[in-house]
Amino acid sequence: MNSFLITLIVANVLFSYKGFNDYSFFRKYEFHTGSILSGEKIRMLTSAFLHADIAHLAFNMITLYFFAPVVIAYLGNIHFLIIYFSSLLFGSLLTLILHKNDYNYRAIGASGAVTGILYSAILLRPDMMLGIFFIIPMPAYVFGILYLMYSIYGMRAKNDNIGHTAHFGGAIGGYLITLLFYPDLIWLQPLMVILLTIPIILLFILIKLKKL
């Protein structure tokens, strides 16, 4: 496994494990709108290394493990890291914008960064197939779209502490930055470029209609 990818996964595991066992640490570094607006901008980064529980952490790290090698193979380590951290920040920024009036809003998770890598990998390799539960075959782009649809459900339900809004910010970041690094994809994979915009467009329609 690539050393850059290993480092990211280990950082997520260690930081999350610390948060599982230290409530004050968790509260200090989670995404909290009121604290961020008061000047604690570091939370926009650190919250992406905290997770709600083992299942949340495992899902994000397994997704990263499967999709990151595609991005690294096509674009290299540096561009992979740029996409990861840019998607992370896109996710935090969108979350802050949508929840700027809710000073008590809290969220955690690497989902924004991971979704950015997911979207990047699908753009680069739209022919990828996944084995859902290691059994059910599914095209990667279908998984990506369903993943964001689930995020819309999570944003509307508001029944957990997972940063579902960050999924979309991350997807937008991964989508735009991958096309910036590899603009020929617009001509090489036009259908995929269009398909992956569908859940993003749906998000903004729902925001416009004040359904989120």
Secondary structure, 3 states (H helix, E strand, C coil): CCHHHHHHHHHHHHHHHHHHHCHHHHHHHCEEHHHHHCCCCCHHHHHHHCCCCHHHHHHHHHHHHHHHHHHHHHHCHHHHHHHHHHHHHHHHHHHHHHCCCCCCCEEECCHHHHHHHHHHHHHHCCCCEEEECCCEEEEHHHHHHHHHHHHHHHHHHCCCCECHHHHHHHHHHHHHHHHHHCCCHHHHCHHHHHHCCHHHHHHHHHHHCCCC
